[in-house]
Amino acid sequence: MADGFEAQRVIAEWIEYYHEERPHSALAGRTPAEAYRDGMADSTREVA
């Protein structure tokens, strides 16, 4: 790594991959982002 900015970029890319693209077996094959959005949709239905 050349510097802290490069490290920050690489870490940010990994975090995005982990949350947006990588399926998780604990979430029934969904990504954390999908599980969160599904949960938000469920809670919106309950309130309405």
C-alpha atoms as one frame of an Amber mdcrd trajectory, in Angstrom:
protein
   0.000   0.000   0.000   1.344   3.367  -0.928  -0.355   5.366   1.796  -3.343
   5.672   4.119  -5.599   6.911   1.335  -4.983   3.737  -0.664  -5.702   1.603
   2.390  -8.904   3.530   3.043 -10.041   2.983  -0.570  -9.316  -0.751  -0.456
 -11.144  -1.163   2.861 -14.154   0.799   1.590 -14.329  -1.419  -1.511 -14.205
  -4.556   0.641 -16.966  -3.280   2.939 -19.168  -2.485  -0.063 -18.563  -5.967
  -1.494 -19.322  -7.593   1.867 -22.628  -5.749   2.301 -23.845  -5.431  -1.288
 -22.567  -8.467  -3.223 -21.474 -11.340  -0.964 -24.323 -13.738  -0.084 -24.404
 -14.899   3.527 -25.615 -18.364   4.516 -26.947 -16.981   7.816 -29.200 -14.648
   5.802 -30.627 -17.389   3.559 -28.243 -16.505   0.744 -29.090 -12.806   0.804
 -26.596 -10.000   1.177 -26.754  -7.897   4.357 -28.127  -5.020   2.265 -30.929
  -7.224   0.896 -31.769  -8.511   4.362 -31.874  -4.954   5.696 -34.088  -3.748
   2.850 -36.388  -6.752   3.303 -36.600  -6.009   7.009 -37.373  -2.363   6.341
 -40.156  -3.373   3.941 -41.583  -5.720   6.583 -41.524  -3.027   9.267 -43.143
  -0.530   6.886 -45.993  -2.962   6.251 -46.535  -3.419   9.983 -46.807   0.326
  10.610 -49.106   1.121   7.707
